[in-house]
Amino acid sequence: MSEKFWYKVARTIVKAGRFPFPITDTLIEFLQIIITEEQAKFILIFKKPSLNMDQIKASTDLDDDALDKMLNDLMDNGVIINSKSKSTGVMVYRLMGPYPGIFEYSLMKGETSDKYRKIAKLAERLFDELGARAQQNYESISKLYTQVPAVDRTVPVEKEVDVGTEAVLPYEEIEKYLEDYEKEENNIAIAHCYCRHEHDLLNDPCKLGAPKYNCFLFDKSAKYAIEHNFASPISKEDAMKVFREAEDYGLVHKIFHIHSDPKKGIEAICNCCKCCCGILGMYNRGVIPLHTLSSYISRVNEEDCVGCGTCVEKCPLEAIDLEDSIAKVNEELCIGCGVCAHLCPEEAIHLERTGLRDVFIPLKKISTN
């Protein structure tokens, strides 16, 4: 197939995503590994991101068996996901964008063959290219992202806040989420962290030595991921053990809501490190600004602080410095994750509730010297 054809396929996939994404040779090479030419032709019927079966059949001449195989093969690769509308009962098939979307699913199964090592290399090259482009066009890229809503919501380590008091809303408690979603079978799923798996494939493992099997999917996303072998079902009790382990490693809980709306249900919860995580990692590499919702901010009790520097080392946003041997929090960088409070050996840091706030941290300038 011609370059023009693959450009058209890439553009269709990019348009299906929620965020701007440049179409480059690297992106096209990545897609050529994930999908076949026949699948690429089929994808072009998605003039809009989501189609029901009647709409799909009206746009293709595949018979029922061939169509069923086509859809299932694409769903097995994380290129298309399906979910049934709770209001109408109609099954809808949605074409995924590059990121978030196909990149995550391409490595979520934890595969380690040469194919997946190449996928990891291409993903890394692509984000290097994005970083270079962002730095070269710093002002315009920064302005562009101010128009994009927050991608996720940061939820703190529960034991560091007064869970159960009137000051804490129910949707700020991970355990409460798990209780709600566990009421239905296969509504909670656990999968490999594609970010840390990618870095393992690149022989650049997580600097924290954090575990990889700790990304969670919920509701329709969980059902799809379980059915297509991206994830496994997990109980609330076992999930909480995973979350507690993640907290002890200094990972950040990041919740992804449906349509990025904290009033809606959740699709996923990731446990993120600053070296590998797609969002934190890309911020620290100067690829994108960091935009999150949070309800807390860190406060230091100066009388208890001994200046050990643990919080400085562990903060994923590098928001803490030592001044005269006392920890000082840069409030403009603090996302209220609670990592510093949880890991402080002197218990000299606590989280203060602020109410839901929109935290936007500008694109990081990376020195080329």
N, C-alpha and C positions, 0 to 999 in steps of 0.2 A: 504494500500500500504506500501511497505517496506521502510526503511530508505534510502536504495540505490536508490530507485525510486525517492524520494523527493529530494535527493541530486542531482540527474541528472536534475530534473526540475529546481532547484535553480541554478545550473551551467549554464543551457541554458539561464536563465534570466540574470544572471550576465554577461555572454558573450555578450548579446545583448546591455549592457550598454557601456558607453564611458569611465568609470573609474574603476580602480581595486576595488574589493569588496570581502571580505572574506565570505565564505559560513559557517555559524554557525547554531547551533540548534535554535537560536533565529530568524534568517532569515527564516529558514524553517517553524517554528511555525507561523511566520507572514504570509508567503505565504499560509499556510493551512487555514487561516481565509479568505484570499482574494479570493482564487480560489478553486473549487471543484476538486475531483480526476479526473473526466471526462475532465474538462478543463485542468488540468495538463497534461494528456495524449496528448491532442491536441497540447499544447504548444511545445511539443517535436518535432513537425514537423518543427519548426523554426531552421533549421540548420544554417541559416543566419538570421540576424535581420529583414529584410524586404522581403516580398513575395507578388506577385500579385495573383489575384484570380486563374488564370490557374495553377500556381505553388502550391497553396494551395490545389486545387481540385485533383491534381496529387499525393498528399501526404496523402489524407484522404479518407475514404470510406463513409463519411457522405453524405446524400442526400442534395439537395439544401436548403430545409426548415431547416433541422437540422444544416447545416453549417451556414446559415444566423443567426439562433438563437445563435449558439456558438460564432460567431464573435461579434454579438451585445452585448451579455452578458459580454464578455471580454472587449469590448470597454466601456460599462457602468461602469465597475470597474476600468478603467484606466490601464489595463494590456496590451492592444493592442490599438494603435491609427491608424486611416486611413487618408490618404490624396491623392488627385489626382495630378498627375504630370502635371505641367503647359505646359511642352513641348510635352508630348505624350498623355495626357488625361487618362492615365491608373491609376486605383485606386491601391494604395499600402498599405499593412497592415504591421505595424511595431511593433514588440515586444519591450516593454519598459524594461529598466534596473531597478534595485532596486532604485538607487539614482544617479542623478536625474531621476525621472520617477514614478514608482509605489507608492513610499512613498508619494509623493506630491498629486497624484490623489486620494489616499485612504482617504485623509482627506479634500479634496478640496470642497466637497459638504456641509461641515459644519454640518454633522450629529453628534448627541450627545447620541446615544443609548449605551448600555453596550458594544456592539460589537466594536464601535469606540473608546470607552475608553480603551478597551483591545488593540486595534491597536496602540493607542497612547503610552500605557505603553511598548509595545514590541518595538516600534520605539525608545523610550527613552533608553530602556535597550540595544538595539543594538548599539546605538551611545556611550553609556557608555563603552560597550565592545570594540568598535573601538578606543575610547580614551585611554583605558588601554593598548591596543595592541600597539598603536602609541607611547605611553610614554615608554613602555618596549623595543621597537625596534626603538628608536628615530633616530639614525643615518641612518638606512636603509630606514625607512619610509620617512625621510626628503629627502634623495637622490632620492627615487622613484618619489616623487611629483615634483621634479625639471624637470622631463621629461614630465610632463603633462601640456598641454597648459592652459592659463588662462581660467577660467570658464565663467567669465562675464566681463562687462565693467561698471565702475562707472561713472554716469553722475551727474554733480553738480546741485544744486538748480539754476534754470535759472536766477532768478533775481539778483544773486550774480556775474554773469559774463556779459560781454558786448555782449549780444545776438544781432545779426543783424550786427555786425561789421565783417570785413574781418578776424579777429583773431579767430572767432568761426566757425567751420565747421558745415554744416547743420545737420549732423548726431549726433551732440552734443545737439540738441534741442529736448526735448520731444514733444513740441507742433508741431514741423515740422513732426515728426514721425506720430503723430495722424492725421495730415492733409493728409499725404500720404495714410495711411491705411483706412481712413474713406471713401475714394472714392468708395470702394466696400462694399456691404451689409455684415453684420456679420463678419467684418474684425477686429473689436476691441471687446474684451470681458473682463468682470470683474468677479473675483472669490474671494472666501475666501482665506485669507492667511493661508495656511495649517500649517505653523510654529506656529503662534500665536493661531490658533485653537487647535493644539496639546497641547500647554501649558495650555490653558483653560481646556481641558479635564483632565489634570494632576493636576488641582487646583494650577497652578503656572503661573498666568496671567502675561502679559507683564508689565515690570517695568515702562514703559512710559505711560501705559494706552492707547496705540495706538489702533486705529480701526483695524478690521480684514478684512473688505470687500474692499481690495485695491490692489489685484494682477491682472495684466493685461496680456492677451494673444492676439496674433496677427495672422492675415493671416490664414494659414491652421490650426494652433493650436487653434485659436479662433473658427473657424467653427466646428472643432471636439468637442471642449468643450461645445459649445452652443447646438449642436445636442444631446449630451449625458448628458446634465444637470449638467455639472461641472461649468458652467459660464453663464452669461447673456450678451446680446449685450449692448453697451453703446456708447453714442455720444462723439465727441471730447470735447464739452463744459462741459459735466458732468464729463468726465474723468479728465479734467484739474482741476476741483474743488477737486476731490479726491487727485490728486497729490499735490495741494497746502495745503490741510489739512495734508497730510503725512509730508510735509516739516515743518509745524508748530509743529509737534510732534517730530521732530528730526530724521525722518526716512531717510534712504539712498536709492537713486534710483539705482537699479542694472539692467542692460540690458543684456539679454541672446540672443546672435546672433545664427543664423543657423550655425552649425559646429564651434561655438566659433570664427567666423571670422567677425570682425567689418565692413568689406566691404560688407557683405551679409545682408539680411533682418533680422528682429528680431522675435523671438518666444515669448518672455515674458519680462515684466518689473515688478520687485518686489520692494516693499517699505519696507526696512529691518531695524529691530532693533537689537542691539547687544545681547540682552538676549534670543530672541526666534529664530531669523533667522537661517535657516539651515547653510548658509555659514559663516556669522559673528559669530553665536553661536558656531559652531563647531571649528572655529579658537580660540575663547576665552576659549573654554573647552579643548584645546590641542588635538583635534581630527585630524585636517588637517591644513596645512599651508594656508595662504590667498594669492590667486593669482588672480589679477584683472588687467584690463587695465584702464588707466585714462589719462586725458589730463590737469589736474590742480593740483596745490598744494597750501596749505594755507600759507598766509603771515600775520604777525602781525605788525600793526603800533604801535610801542612802546609808542609814544607820546599820543596816544588816549587810550591805555589800562590802566584800573584802577585796574587790578588784582582781578576782582570779582569772577573768577573761573567758570563762566558759561560754557566756552568752555571746560574746563577740565572735567566737569561733563557730558557734552553732546557728546563729541567725541566718536564715536562708536569703534575706534581702540585704545583708551587711548593714543593718540599720542601727547597730549599737557600737559605740566606741568607749574607750576608757579615757576619762578626763580626771586628772589628779587621783588616779587609782579608784575611780568610781564609775560604774556603768552609766552611760547616757544614751537615751533612746532618741533617734531622729524620727519624730512623729510623722513626717512626710513620707517616710519609707516603711513604717511599721504597718503590717497587714493584720496584726492581732492574732497570729496563728498559735501563740502560746508555747512555742518550742523553747524559748528562753526561760520562761517561768517553770516549765516542766523539768528542764535539765539543770537549773541553777542549784548547785550543791548547798547553798546557804538559804534557799527559799527567800531570796531577797527581791524577787520580781513577782508581780501579780498582774492580772488582767483587769482592766477597767472597762465596764460596758459603756459604749458610746452611742448606742442606737445604730441602726443600719446606715453605713456610710459608703460612699462610692470612692474607692481609692484608685487614683490614676497616677502612676509613676512614669514620667517621660522616658522616651527612648534613651538608653544608655549610650554615651559617646565612648567609643573604643579607640584607643590610641593605636596608630599604625606604625609607630616608631619601634 
